[in-house]
Amino acid sequence: MNGKMMEECIATRNSVNTPKAVTDSDDIEEKCLALNTKKSETLFVSNNPQRKISCNIPRALQTGPRHNRVPEMTSAFQNLLSSLGEDPQRQGLWKTPERAAKAMLYFTKGYEERIEDILNDAIFDEDHDEMVIVKDIEMFSMCEHHLIPFIGKVSIGYLPNKRVLGLSKMARIVEVYSRRLQVQERLTKQIAVALTQAIEPAGVGVVIEATHMCMVMRGVQKLNSKTITSTMLGVFRDDPKTREEFLALIR
């Protein structure tokens, strides 16, 4: 292959693999919501590949029942223990790799769940136009940066628009998105967007307060620090009085 042909091949390959640059925040949000649940897409801010934006994390790309992944994951945990200088064959650790593999699959079971499945027939026509709030929903998730848990509570409120959602389903939505590798900021947005898409209310508010073990067990080691994130959509964002009412009621 001559030099010119080689350059053309490299140029073609680069044009296929280079992610699309996104500069407008509205476009980014639109892309996040439009992601197919079985595909992954990486969006870059401008042309700087160092600044990635994580949108909805897709469901696991592997196919087949989840338990089929246990042997491979068990082997990976065995290698991890060996790399730490431990003996995976000693009595106390003999079954640890398999336990850890099954635990990790449970911690990330949200990849296999779909919002439309868990909502089922729990959307009801109801002429109710006052705020609905479910507060202090317990939440457990895994920080995607360190694979260490963060734990907290979620409060969700919405202003109905002729339709209401079964109360337990708000906790189910939290469970689906928290049982994935996450960052708290994205988790907050995903819960709000999922509720908005499900019942199209006049507005939605979501507040999460959580303790991150990556700040408690390592790094700065601040035992009493809490992280609070919020997402306000519709009238919760546009109307200060509605937002203040919601925030007052969840305190």
Accessible surface in RSA format (square Angstrom, percent):
REM  Atomic radii and reference values for relative SASA: ProtOr
REM  Chains: A
REM  Algorithm: Lee & Richards
REM  Probe-radius: 1.40
REM  Slices: 20
REM RES _ NUM      All-atoms   Total-Side   Main-Chain    Non-polar    All polar
REM                ABS   REL    ABS   REL    ABS   REL    ABS   REL    ABS   REL
RES MET A   1   149.55  77.4  65.94  43.6  83.61 199.1  73.74  62.7  75.80 100.4
RES ASN A   2    89.95  62.0  75.53  73.0  14.42  34.7  43.48 104.6  46.47  44.9
RES GLY A   3    51.82  63.9   0.00   N/A  51.82  63.9  39.13 107.4  12.70  28.4
RES LYS A   4   149.27  72.8 140.83  86.4   8.43  20.1  86.34  77.7  62.93  67.0
RES MET A   5    95.89  49.7  94.97  62.9   0.92   2.2  73.81  62.8  22.09  29.3
RES MET A   6    93.84  48.6  93.84  62.1   0.00   0.0  76.31  64.9  17.53  23.2
RES GLU A   7   121.93  70.0 116.28  88.0   5.65  13.4  40.69  78.7  81.24  66.3
RES GLU A   8    96.16  55.2  91.61  69.3   4.55  10.8  42.75  82.7  53.40  43.6
RES CYS A   9    63.69  48.2  54.44  60.7   9.25  21.7  24.37  61.8  39.32  42.4
RES ILE A  10    72.08  41.0  71.55  53.3   0.53   1.3  72.08  51.9   0.00   0.0
RES ALA A  11    61.73  56.8  50.65  78.2  11.07  25.2  56.79  80.0   4.93  13.1
RES THR A  12    85.57  60.9  80.91  82.0   4.66  11.1  60.08  80.7  25.48  38.5
RES ARG A  13   143.16  60.1 137.89  70.3   5.28  12.6  53.12  72.6  90.04  54.6
RES ASN A  14    78.22  53.9  77.15  74.6   1.07   2.6  20.08  48.3  58.15  56.2
RES SER A  15    82.85  70.0  51.81  69.1  31.03  71.5  49.83 106.1  33.02  46.3
RES VAL A  16   116.22  76.5  87.27  79.0  28.95  69.8  93.27  81.0  22.95  62.2
RES ASN A  17   104.01  71.7  79.65  77.0  24.36  58.7  31.59  76.0  72.42  70.0
RES THR A  18    90.76  64.6  70.87  71.9  19.89  47.4  57.49  77.2  33.27  50.3
RES PRO A  19    45.67  33.3  27.76  25.3  17.91  65.1  39.21  32.4   6.46  40.2
RES LYS A  20   131.60  64.2 116.76  71.6  14.83  35.3  84.41  76.0  47.19  50.3
RES ALA A  21    43.52  40.0  24.53  37.8  18.99  43.2  24.83  35.0  18.69  49.5
RES VAL A  22     7.13   4.7   4.10   3.7   3.03   7.3   7.13   6.2   0.00   0.0
RES THR A  23   108.44  77.1  77.82  78.9  30.62  73.0  49.75  66.8  58.69  88.7
RES ASP A  24    65.18  45.7  59.90  59.6   5.28  12.5  19.91  46.9  45.26  45.1
RES SER A  25    83.11  70.2  74.48  99.4   8.62  19.9  46.91  99.9  36.20  50.7
RES ASP A  26   101.57  71.1  97.30  96.8   4.27  10.1  25.55  60.1  76.02  75.8
RES ASP A  27    72.12  50.5  70.99  70.7   1.13   2.7  14.29  33.6  57.83  57.7
RES ILE A  28    25.57  14.5  25.57  19.0   0.00   0.0  25.57  18.4   0.00   0.0
RES GLU A  29    63.42  36.4  60.54  45.8   2.88   6.9  17.73  34.3  45.69  37.3
RES GLU A  30   121.51  69.8 117.99  89.3   3.53   8.4  40.81  78.9  80.70  65.9
RES LYS A  31    61.74  30.1  60.06  36.9   1.68   4.0  28.25  25.4  33.49  35.7
RES CYS A  32    20.45  15.5  20.36  22.7   0.10   0.2   8.71  22.1  11.75  12.7
RES LEU A  33    70.93  39.5  48.68  34.8  22.25  55.9  49.21  34.6  21.73  58.5
RES ALA A  34    80.94  74.4  47.83  73.8  33.11  75.3  58.76  82.7  22.19  58.8
RES LEU A  35    28.31  15.8  12.03   8.6  16.29  40.9  14.56  10.2  13.76  37.0
RES ASN A  36    79.65  54.9  66.40  64.2  13.25  31.9  20.58  49.5  59.06  57.1
RES THR A  37    61.96  44.1  57.66  58.5   4.30  10.2  53.71  72.1   8.26  12.5
RES LYS A  38   141.90  69.2 129.15  79.2  12.75  30.4  72.89  65.6  69.01  73.5
RES LYS A  39   140.52  68.6 137.47  84.3   3.04   7.2  84.07  75.7  56.45  60.1
RES SER A  40    73.96  62.5  43.44  58.0  30.52  70.3  18.42  39.2  55.54  77.8
RES GLU A  41    72.66  41.7  53.49  40.5  19.17  45.6  30.05  58.1  42.61  34.8
RES THR A  42    57.12  40.6  47.34  48.0   9.78  23.3  18.17  24.4  38.96  58.9
RES LEU A  43     1.16   0.6   1.16   0.8   0.00   0.0   1.16   0.8   0.00   0.0
RES PHE A  44    26.33  13.2  26.29  16.3   0.04   0.1  26.29  15.9   0.04   0.1
RES VAL A  45    28.12  18.5  27.69  25.1   0.43   1.0  27.69  24.1   0.43   1.2
RES SER A  46    55.73  47.1  53.28  71.1   2.46   5.7  29.57  63.0  26.17  36.7
RES ASN A  47   130.52  90.0 107.02 103.4  23.50  56.6  37.30  89.8  93.22  90.1
RES ASN A  48    62.19  42.9  57.19  55.3   5.00  12.0  22.90  55.1  39.29  38.0
RES PRO A  49    70.72  51.5  66.63  60.7   4.09  14.9  66.63  55.0   4.09  25.4
RES GLN A  50   152.82  85.5 123.20  90.0  29.63  70.5  46.62  99.2 106.20  80.5
RES ARG A  51   142.57  59.9 137.58  70.1   4.99  11.9  43.77  59.8  98.80  59.9
RES LYS A  52   136.42  66.6 107.05  65.7  29.37  69.9  51.01  45.9  85.42  91.0
RES ILE A  53    45.16  25.7  37.60  28.0   7.57  18.2  40.41  29.1   4.75  12.9
RES SER A  54    60.66  51.3  36.50  48.7  24.16  55.7  14.91  31.8  45.75  64.1
RES CYS A  55     8.69   6.6   0.93   1.0   7.76  18.2   2.67   6.8   6.01   6.5
RES ASN A  56    42.39  29.2  39.54  38.2   2.85   6.9  10.88  26.2  31.51  30.5
RES ILE A  57    43.22  24.6  41.36  30.8   1.86   4.5  41.36  29.8   1.86   5.0
RES PRO A  58    23.96  17.5  17.06  15.5   6.91  25.1  21.63  17.9   2.33  14.5
RES ARG A  59    42.46  17.8  41.41  21.1   1.05   2.5   6.36   8.7  36.10  21.9
RES ALA A  60    32.69  30.1   9.78  15.1  22.91  52.1  18.79  26.5  13.90  36.8
RES LEU A  61   113.94  63.5  86.78  62.1  27.17  68.3  90.27  63.4  23.67  63.7
RES GLN A  62   103.60  57.9  88.35  64.6  15.25  36.3  42.41  90.3  61.19  46.4
RES THR A  63   128.64  91.5 103.65 105.1  24.98  59.5  75.54 101.5  53.10  80.3
RES GLY A  64    46.37  57.2   0.00   N/A  46.37  57.2  27.46  75.4  18.91  42.3
RES PRO A  65    74.42  54.2  60.96  55.6  13.47  49.0  73.51  60.7   0.91   5.7
RES ARG A  66    46.12  19.4  42.09  21.5   4.02   9.6  35.62  48.7  10.49   6.4
RES HIS A  67   125.98  68.9 116.41  80.9   9.57  24.5  81.33  83.8  44.65  52.0
RES ASN A  68    90.32  62.3  66.59  64.4  23.73  57.1  26.22  63.1  64.10  62.0
RES ARG A  69    18.27   7.7  15.88   8.1   2.39   5.7  13.66  18.7   4.61   2.8
RES VAL A  70    18.31  12.0  18.31  16.6   0.00   0.0  18.31  15.9   0.00   0.0
RES PRO A  71    92.09  67.1  79.47  72.4  12.62  45.9  86.18  71.2   5.91  36.7
RES GLU A  72   125.34  72.0 115.30  87.2  10.04  23.9  52.05 100.7  73.29  59.8
RES MET A  73    42.61  22.1  40.97  27.1   1.64   3.9  37.19  31.6   5.41   7.2
RES THR A  74    22.17  15.8  22.17  22.5   0.00   0.0  21.38  28.7   0.80   1.2
RES SER A  75    52.07  44.0  51.14  68.3   0.93   2.1  23.68  50.4  28.39  39.8
RES ALA A  76    59.32  54.5  48.25  74.5  11.07  25.2  53.60  75.5   5.72  15.1
RES PHE A  77    44.53  22.3  44.02  27.3   0.51   1.3  44.53  27.0   0.00   0.0
RES GLN A  78    63.57  35.5  63.32  46.3   0.25   0.6   9.37  19.9  54.20  41.1
RES ASN A  79    94.10  64.9  91.97  88.9   2.13   5.1  24.56  59.1  69.53  67.2
RES LEU A  80    93.00  51.8  88.26  63.1   4.74  11.9  92.74  65.1   0.26   0.7
RES LEU A  81    24.74  13.8  24.74  17.7   0.00   0.0  24.74  17.4   0.00   0.0
RES SER A  82    60.83  51.4  44.90  59.9  15.93  36.7  30.72  65.4  30.11  42.2
RES SER A  83    96.76  81.8  54.88  73.2  41.87  96.5  36.87  78.5  59.88  83.9
RES LEU A  84   126.41  70.4  92.33  66.1  34.08  85.7  97.09  68.2  29.33  78.9
RES GLY A  85    71.62  88.3   0.00   N/A  71.62  88.3  36.55 100.3  35.07  78.5
RES GLU A  86    68.37  39.3  57.58  43.6  10.79  25.7  22.83  44.2  45.54  37.2
RES ASP A  87    74.24  52.0  69.55  69.2   4.69  11.1  31.75  74.7  42.49  42.4
RES PRO A  88    16.87  12.3  15.84  14.4   1.02   3.7  15.84  13.1   1.02   6.4
RES GLN A  89   118.03  66.0  99.53  72.7  18.50  44.0  50.49 107.5  67.54  51.2
RES ARG A  90   110.37  46.3 102.16  52.1   8.21  19.5  50.80  69.4  59.57  36.1
RES GLN A  91   176.52  98.7 150.49 110.0  26.03  62.0  58.84 125.2 117.68  89.3
RES GLY A  92    50.89  62.8   0.00   N/A  50.89  62.8  31.12  85.4  19.77  44.3
RES LEU A  93    24.04  13.4  24.04  17.2   0.00   0.0  24.04  16.9   0.00   0.0
RES TRP A  94   155.85  62.5 143.50  69.5  12.35  29.0 120.87  64.4  34.98  56.7
RES LYS A  95   107.23  52.3 103.92  63.8   3.31   7.9  47.74  43.0  59.48  63.4
RES THR A  96    38.85  27.6  38.70  39.2   0.15   0.4  32.65  43.9   6.19   9.4
RES PRO A  97     1.57   1.1   1.28   1.2   0.29   1.0   1.57   1.3   0.00   0.0
RES GLU A  98    70.30  40.4  69.99  53.0   0.31   0.7  14.90  28.8  55.40  45.2
RES ARG A  99   142.13  59.7 135.20  68.9   6.93  16.5  66.37  90.7  75.76  45.9
RES ALA A 100    26.54  24.4  18.65  28.8   7.89  17.9  24.81  34.9   1.73   4.6
RES ALA A 101     0.00   0.0   0.00   0.0   0.00   0.0   0.00   0.0   0.00   0.0
RES LYS A 102   111.67  54.5 104.65  64.2   7.02  16.7  61.97  55.8  49.70  52.9
RES ALA A 103    38.33  35.2  30.13  46.5   8.20  18.6  37.62  53.0   0.71   1.9
RES MET A 104    39.09  20.2  38.73  25.6   0.36   0.8  35.69  30.3   3.40   4.5
RES LEU A 105    18.88  10.5  18.39  13.2   0.49   1.2  18.70  13.1   0.18   0.5
RES TYR A 106   115.10  53.7 110.69  63.0   4.41  11.5  82.60  62.1  32.50  40.1
RES PHE A 107    74.62  37.3  73.66  45.6   0.96   2.5  73.66  44.7   0.96   2.8
RES THR A 108    11.52   8.2  11.52  11.7   0.00   0.0   6.24   8.4   5.28   8.0
RES LYS A 109    46.61  22.7  46.37  28.5   0.24   0.6  29.07  26.2  17.54  18.7
RES GLY A 110     0.00   0.0   0.00   N/A   0.00   0.0   0.00   0.0   0.00   0.0
RES TYR A 111    24.81  11.6  24.81  14.1   0.00   0.0  18.77  14.1   6.04   7.4
RES GLU A 112    63.91  36.7  44.32  33.5  19.59  46.6  17.84  34.5  46.06  37.6
RES GLU A 113    48.90  28.1  44.14  33.4   4.76  11.3  21.13  40.9  27.76  22.7
RES ARG A 114    79.46  33.4  74.37  37.9   5.09  12.1  22.84  31.2  56.61  34.3
RES ILE A 115    25.16  14.3  22.59  16.8   2.57   6.2  22.59  16.3   2.57   7.0
RES GLU A 116   100.75  57.8  82.45  62.4  18.30  43.6  53.51 103.5  47.24  38.6
RES ASP A 117    88.12  61.7  72.72  72.4  15.39  36.4  29.51  69.5  58.61  58.4
RES ILE A 118    33.01  18.8  25.06  18.7   7.95  19.2  32.10  23.1   0.91   2.5
RES LEU A 119     9.45   5.3   9.45   6.8   0.00   0.0   9.45   6.6   0.00   0.0
RES ASN A 120   110.21  76.0  86.56  83.7  23.65  56.9  10.30  24.8  99.91  96.6
RES ASP A 121   128.84  90.2 110.54 110.0  18.30  43.3  42.08  99.0  86.76  86.5
RES ALA A 122    11.68  10.7  10.00  15.4   1.67   3.8  11.51  16.2   0.17   0.4
RES ILE A 123    57.50  32.7  36.00  26.8  21.51  51.8  36.00  25.9  21.51  58.4
RES PHE A 124   103.71  51.9 100.53  62.3   3.18   8.3 103.71  62.9   0.00   0.0
RES ASP A 125   123.49  86.5  98.32  97.9  25.18  59.5  35.77  84.2  87.72  87.5
RES GLU A 126    94.15  54.1  87.48  66.2   6.67  15.9  19.37  37.5  74.78  61.1
RES ASP A 127   120.55  84.4  89.35  88.9  31.20  73.8  34.65  81.6  85.89  85.7
RES HIS A 128    71.12  38.9  67.12  46.7   4.01  10.2  41.08  42.3  30.04  35.0
RES ASP A 129   104.44  73.2  94.25  93.8  10.18  24.1  31.24  73.5  73.20  73.0
RES GLU A 130   109.22  62.7 109.22  82.6   0.00   0.0  39.36  76.1  69.86  57.0
RES MET A 131    30.80  16.0   7.23   4.8  23.57  56.1   7.23   6.1  23.57  31.2
RES VAL A 132    25.82  17.0  22.58  20.4   3.24   7.8  25.82  22.4   0.00   0.0
RES ILE A 133    45.98  26.2  16.93  12.6  29.06  70.0  16.93  12.2  29.06  78.8
RES VAL A 134    33.73  22.2  30.92  28.0   2.81   6.8  33.73  29.3   0.00   0.0
RES LYS A 135    81.72  39.9  65.62  40.3  16.11  38.4  42.55  38.3  39.18  41.7
RES ASP A 136    68.45  48.0  52.63  52.4  15.82  37.4  21.10  49.7  47.35  47.2
RES ILE A 137    19.34  11.0  13.89  10.3   5.45  13.1  19.34  13.9   0.00   0.0
RES GLU A 138   131.23  75.3 116.36  88.0  14.87  35.4  37.70  72.9  93.53  76.4
RES MET A 139     1.87   1.0   0.00   0.0   1.87   4.5   1.67   1.4   0.21   0.3
RES PHE A 140    90.30  45.2  88.24  54.7   2.06   5.4  88.35  53.6   1.95   5.6
RES SER A 141     5.02   4.2   0.00   0.0   5.02  11.6   3.16   6.7   1.86   2.6
RES MET A 142    12.59   6.5  12.57   8.3   0.02   0.1   9.30   7.9   3.29   4.4
RES CYS A 143     7.87   6.0   7.81   8.7   0.06   0.1   1.30   3.3   6.57   7.1
RES GLU A 144    52.10  29.9  31.03  23.5  21.07  50.2  10.69  20.7  41.42  33.8
RES HIS A 145   126.64  69.2  93.59  65.1  33.05  84.5  64.49  66.5  62.16  72.3
RES HIS A 146    75.32  41.2  52.11  36.2  23.22  59.4  45.03  46.4  30.29  35.2
RES LEU A 147    94.41  52.6  79.10  56.6  15.30  38.5  79.10  55.6  15.30  41.2
RES ILE A 148    32.37  18.4  32.10  23.9   0.27   0.6  32.37  23.3   0.00   0.0
RES PRO A 149    53.92  39.3  53.51  48.8   0.42   1.5  53.51  44.2   0.42   2.6
RES PHE A 150     0.57   0.3   0.57   0.4   0.00   0.0   0.57   0.3   0.00   0.0
RES ILE A 151    71.89  40.9  69.26  51.6   2.64   6.4  69.26  49.9   2.64   7.2
RES GLY A 152    17.16  21.2   0.00   N/A  17.16  21.2  12.80  35.1   4.36   9.8
RES LYS A 153    89.31  43.6  88.17  54.1   1.14   2.7  40.48  36.4  48.83  52.0
RES VAL A 154     0.03   0.0   0.00   0.0   0.03   0.1   0.03   0.0   0.00   0.0
RES SER A 155     8.12   6.9   7.70  10.3   0.42   1.0   0.88   1.9   7.24  10.1
RES ILE A 156     1.56   0.9   1.56   1.2   0.00   0.0   1.56   1.1   0.00   0.0
RES GLY A 157     0.00   0.0   0.00   N/A   0.00   0.0   0.00   0.0   0.00   0.0
RES TYR A 158     0.70   0.3   0.70   0.4   0.00   0.0   0.00   0.0   0.70   0.9
RES LEU A 159    38.26  21.3  38.26  27.4   0.00   0.0  38.26  26.9   0.00   0.0
RES PRO A 160     6.63   4.8   0.00   0.0   6.63  24.1   0.00   0.0   6.63  41.2
RES ASN A 161    81.65  56.3  71.31  68.9  10.34  24.9   6.50  15.6  75.15  72.6
RES LYS A 162   130.79  63.8 125.89  77.2   4.89  11.6  88.49  79.7  42.29  45.0
RES ARG A 163    75.31  31.6  75.17  38.3   0.15   0.3  18.81  25.7  56.50  34.2
RES VAL A 164    25.34  16.7  25.34  22.9   0.00   0.0  25.34  22.0   0.00   0.0
RES LEU A 165     3.83   2.1   0.00   0.0   3.83   9.6   0.05   0.0   3.79  10.2
RES GLY A 166    17.99  22.2   0.00   N/A  17.99  22.2  17.99  49.4   0.00   0.0
RES LEU A 167   110.35  61.5 103.41  74.0   6.95  17.5 103.86  72.9   6.49  17.5
RES SER A 168    73.49  62.1  62.40  83.3  11.08  25.5  50.12 106.7  23.37  32.7
RES LYS A 169    38.91  19.0  38.91  23.9   0.00   0.0  10.97   9.9  27.94  29.8
RES MET A 170     0.22   0.1   0.22   0.1   0.00   0.0   0.22   0.2   0.00   0.0
RES ALA A 171    39.37  36.2  35.60  54.9   3.77   8.6  35.83  50.5   3.55   9.4
RES ARG A 172   135.44  56.9 134.49  68.6   0.94   2.2  17.63  24.1 117.81  71.4
RES ILE A 173     1.10   0.6   1.10   0.8   0.00   0.0   1.10   0.8   0.00   0.0
RES VAL A 174     1.81   1.2   1.81   1.6   0.00   0.0   1.81   1.6   0.00   0.0
RES GLU A 175    50.56  29.0  50.56  38.2   0.00   0.0  20.25  39.2  30.31  24.7
RES VAL A 176     2.24   1.5   2.24   2.0   0.00   0.0   2.24   1.9   0.00   0.0
RES TYR A 177    25.69  12.0  25.69  14.6   0.00   0.0   3.08   2.3  22.61  27.9
RES SER A 178     0.56   0.5   0.53   0.7   0.02   0.1   0.00   0.0   0.56   0.8
RES ARG A 179    30.17  12.7  30.14  15.4   0.03   0.1   0.41   0.6  29.75  18.0
RES ARG A 180    15.00   6.3  15.00   7.6   0.00   0.0   0.14   0.2  14.86   9.0
RES LEU A 181    50.34  28.0  50.34  36.0   0.00   0.0  50.34  35.4   0.00   0.0
RES GLN A 182     0.17   0.1   0.05   0.0   0.11   0.3   0.00   0.0   0.17   0.1
RES VAL A 183    30.19  19.9  26.81  24.3   3.38   8.1  30.19  26.2   0.00   0.0
RES GLN A 184     2.62   1.5   1.51   1.1   1.11   2.6   1.51   3.2   1.11   0.8
RES GLU A 185   112.62  64.7 103.85  78.6   8.77  20.9  54.80 106.0  57.83  47.2
RES ARG A 186    20.39   8.6  14.26   7.3   6.13  14.6  19.51  26.7   0.88   0.5
RES LEU A 187     0.00   0.0   0.00   0.0   0.00   0.0   0.00   0.0   0.00   0.0
RES THR A 188     1.04   0.7   1.04   1.0   0.00   0.0   1.04   1.4   0.00   0.0
RES LYS A 189    69.35  33.8  69.35  42.5   0.00   0.0  37.30  33.6  32.05  34.1
RES GLN A 190     7.67   4.3   3.46   2.5   4.21  10.0   6.56  14.0   1.11   0.8
RES ILE A 191     0.36   0.2   0.36   0.3   0.00   0.0   0.36   0.3   0.00   0.0
RES ALA A 192     0.00   0.0   0.00   0.0   0.00   0.0   0.00   0.0   0.00   0.0
RES VAL A 193    13.61   9.0  13.46  12.2   0.15   0.4  13.61  11.8   0.00   0.0
RES ALA A 194     4.37   4.0   0.67   1.0   3.70   8.4   2.98   4.2   1.39   3.7
RES LEU A 195     0.72   0.4   0.72   0.5   0.00   0.0   0.72   0.5   0.00   0.0
RES THR A 196    44.50  31.6  44.21  44.8   0.28   0.7  43.93  59.0   0.57   0.9
RES GLN A 197   112.94  63.2  86.26  63.0  26.67  63.5  42.40  90.3  70.53  53.5
RES ALA A 198    16.74  15.4   0.74   1.1  16.00  36.4  10.99  15.5   5.75  15.2
RES ILE A 199     0.91   0.5   0.04   0.0   0.87   2.1   0.04   0.0   0.87   2.4
RES GLU A 200   112.96  64.9 108.24  81.9   4.72  11.2  30.14  58.3  82.82  67.6
RES PRO A 201    16.96  12.4   0.34   0.3  16.62  60.4   0.44   0.4  16.52 102.7
RES ALA A 202    41.81  38.4  24.36  37.6  17.45  39.7  34.07  48.0   7.74  20.5
RES GLY A 203     2.85   3.5   0.00   N/A   2.85   3.5   2.85   7.8   0.00   0.0
RES VAL A 204     0.60   0.4   0.60   0.5   0.00   0.0   0.60   0.5   0.00   0.0
RES GLY A 205     0.00   0.0   0.00   N/A   0.00   0.0   0.00   0.0   0.00   0.0
RES VAL A 206     0.00   0.0   0.00   0.0   0.00   0.0   0.00   0.0   0.00   0.0
RES VAL A 207    19.86  13.1  19.19  17.4   0.67   1.6  19.19  16.7   0.67   1.8
RES ILE A 208     0.00   0.0   0.00   0.0   0.00   0.0   0.00   0.0   0.00   0.0
RES GLU A 209    47.39  27.2  45.90  34.7   1.49   3.6   7.68  14.8  39.71  32.4
RES ALA A 210     2.30   2.1   0.00   0.0   2.30   5.2   2.16   3.0   0.13   0.4
RES THR A 211    25.60  18.2  25.22  25.6   0.38   0.9  16.04  21.5   9.56  14.5
RES HIS A 212    25.67  14.0  22.74  15.8   2.93   7.5  16.16  16.7   9.50  11.1
RES MET A 213    40.21  20.8  40.21  26.6   0.00   0.0  22.49  19.1  17.72  23.5
RES CYS A 214    14.79  11.2  13.39  14.9   1.40   3.3   0.00   0.0  14.79  15.9
RES MET A 215    68.56  35.5  68.13  45.1   0.43   1.0  48.65  41.4  19.91  26.4
RES VAL A 216    24.56  16.2  20.20  18.3   4.36  10.5  20.20  17.6   4.36  11.8
RES MET A 217   128.92  66.8  96.71  64.0  32.21  76.7  94.25  80.1  34.67  45.9
RES ARG A 218   101.20  42.5  97.19  49.5   4.00   9.5  33.93  46.4  67.26  40.8
RES GLY A 219    52.13  64.3   0.00   N/A  52.13  64.3  27.56  75.6  24.57  55.0
RES VAL A 220    90.96  59.9  70.50  63.8  20.46  49.3  78.77  68.4  12.19  33.1
RES GLN A 221   110.41  61.7  96.01  70.2  14.40  34.3  12.88  27.4  97.52  74.0
RES LYS A 222   120.13  58.6 117.54  72.1   2.59   6.2  64.40  58.0  55.73  59.4
RES LEU A 223   126.55  70.5 107.04  76.6  19.52  49.1 107.04  75.2  19.51  52.5
RES ASN A 224   142.51  98.3 117.95 114.0  24.55  59.1  39.18  94.3 103.32  99.9
RES SER A 225    35.86  30.3  22.89  30.5  12.97  29.9  30.25  64.4   5.61   7.9
RES LYS A 226   128.53  62.7  95.60  58.7  32.93  78.4  58.33  52.5  70.20  74.8
RES THR A 227    44.67  31.8  41.01  41.6   3.65   8.7  30.47  40.9  14.20  21.5
RES ILE A 228   111.68  63.5  83.25  62.0  28.43  68.5  83.25  59.9  28.43  77.1
RES THR A 229    21.38  15.2  15.87  16.1   5.51  13.1  21.38  28.7   0.00   0.0
RES SER A 230    67.05  56.7  38.40  51.2  28.65  66.0   8.36  17.8  58.69  82.2
RES THR A 231    13.36   9.5   8.75   8.9   4.61  11.0   7.22   9.7   6.14   9.3
RES MET A 232    19.66  10.2  16.84  11.1   2.82   6.7  16.84  14.3   2.82   3.7
RES LEU A 233    29.56  16.5  29.00  20.7   0.56   1.4  29.56  20.8   0.00   0.0
RES GLY A 234    36.38  44.9   0.00   N/A  36.38  44.9  25.94  71.2  10.44  23.4
RES VAL A 235    46.26  30.4  46.03  41.7   0.24   0.6  46.03  40.0   0.24   0.6
RES PHE A 236     0.00   0.0   0.00   0.0   0.00   0.0   0.00   0.0   0.00   0.0
RES ARG A 237   144.81  60.8 132.56  67.6  12.24  29.2  42.45  58.0 102.36  62.0
RES ASP A 238   110.47  77.4  81.19  80.8  29.28  69.2  32.38  76.2  78.10  77.9
RES ASP A 239    54.71  38.3  52.55  52.3   2.16   5.1  17.20  40.5  37.51  37.4
RES PRO A 240    69.96  51.0  69.96  63.8   0.00   0.0  69.96  57.8   0.00   0.0
RES LYS A 241   165.31  80.6 158.33  97.1   6.97  16.6 103.09  92.8  62.22  66.3
RES THR A 242    17.80  12.7  15.59  15.8   2.21   5.3   4.15   5.6  13.65  20.6
RES ARG A 243    69.76  29.3  69.76  35.6   0.00   0.0  14.66  20.0  55.10  33.4
RES GLU A 244   108.66  62.4 104.56  79.1   4.10   9.8  42.48  82.2  66.19  54.0
RES GLU A 245    85.32  49.0  77.84  58.9   7.47  17.8  31.93  61.8  53.39  43.6
RES PHE A 246     0.00   0.0   0.00   0.0   0.00   0.0   0.00   0.0   0.00   0.0
RES LEU A 247    55.57  30.9  54.96  39.3   0.61   1.5  54.96  38.6   0.61   1.6
RES ALA A 248    53.08  48.8  38.64  59.6  14.44  32.8  38.81  54.7  14.27  37.8
RES LEU A 249    95.41  53.1  79.97  57.2  15.44  38.8  82.54  58.0  12.87  34.6
RES ILE A 250    24.12  13.7  11.85   8.8  12.27  29.6  11.85   8.5  12.27  33.3
RES ARG A 251   203.58  85.5 148.07  75.5  55.52 132.2  95.20 130.1 108.38  65.7
END  Absolute sums over single chains surface
CHAIN  1 A    15294.6      12853.0       2441.6       8243.2       7051.4
END  Absolute sums over all chains
TOTAL         15294.6      12853.0       2441.6       8243.2       7051.4
